[in-house]
């Protein structure tokens, strides 16, 4: 028997200290409601739970983005709904003007009314915005469409939903594609404008300071270069056809471009060109003669609206006719014939506007579906994190009571260990 080192007491003290630590940890869990309060509680569980918490936060922000996107799309839709009402009214007034019971003075009054209605249609396109982002055209620019908007509705950068670009004004709703009759001369400033002709055997010439930069598609027939002509941006099929036409006057530059000597021509025959870009370095005229009754589309790539940068489309004779566009309805006298012609333009405008609204509606449905799915994901992710991080009170309270009893028993053991050592005194008596 020894006195200096009471091993039994030390053992009991060690056990009691460990028990008290367990009690302290149990009390911390019971007071915070968390099973993991520090990394040492469960290192791997903490890493998983934190990742799940970040995922839930990201998903919730995606839900918020989606709800904001729905608000934005509803603003655009309601504004275009008012524009639709305006076009309905304009159509009714054109029908009113296209009858002999309406006098010339009456048609002038109708023209003034239509002018104000179209002005308001353009004002709606300019003013409709969400938090400063214009929705129905590109800012205050009448001749540019708004960029397609992208909404991140999800936790990853790739979880995006987008809608198409919109140009819901008098320039964008009608006139983007117009049929040209033989002998028509017209000018387009809008870089986004396209002209379509279905007239066979009609020479179509492009002139202007920089307007020789055009894109052409369709059965274009014979291509005549007024200056050294560069052809580029051809797809595989077009490139194969161009290679067939290579000659002494038509050179393959081996860099995806071809050059046609000034004054020379090449004949595509009935080949249907997908899309080729034509540019004359000397800003000369480009002449295209159609050889079949097939439509060809010509796009002016020039984005400038300056007078010297106009692209003039010319036919066999200069009759000075005007393109039938919604914008041109507001110019000149409103005659019975004009009222009749422009009813078709209004119908086209309504069709274009309904297409924009259809895309808005489809996008809104897609966003709302994504939001509902994300809300379900958020709930499930929160539940997964809760299993790892949150304390089970029934289990932890039982553990606390167990440790508390063990602590009391440990205190009794320490007391008994000290009592046992006192037996040494009996040996010394």
Buried (B, 14 or more C-beta within 10 A) or exposed (E): EEEEEBEBBEEBBEBBEBBBEBBEBBBBBBEEEBBBBEEEBBEEBBEBBBEBBEBBEBBBBBBEBBBBBBEBBBBBBEBBEEBBEBBEBBBEBBBBBBEEEBEEEBBEBBBEBBBEBBEEBBEBBBEBBBEEEBBBBBEEBBBBBBEEBEBBBBBEEEBBBEBBBBBBBBBBBBBBEBEBEBBBBBBBBBBBBBBBBBBBEBBBBBBBBBBBBBBBBBBBBBBBBBBBBBBBBBEEEBBEBBEEBEEEBBEBEEEEBBBBBBEBBBEBEEBBBBBBBBBBEEBBBBBBBBBBEBBBBBBBBBBBBEEEBBBBBBBEEEEEEBBBBBBBBBEEEBBBEBBBBBBEBBEBBBEBBEEBBEBBBEBBEBBBEBBEBBBEBBEEBBEBBEEBBBBEEEEBBEBBEBBBEBBEEBBEBBEEBEEEBEEEEEEEE
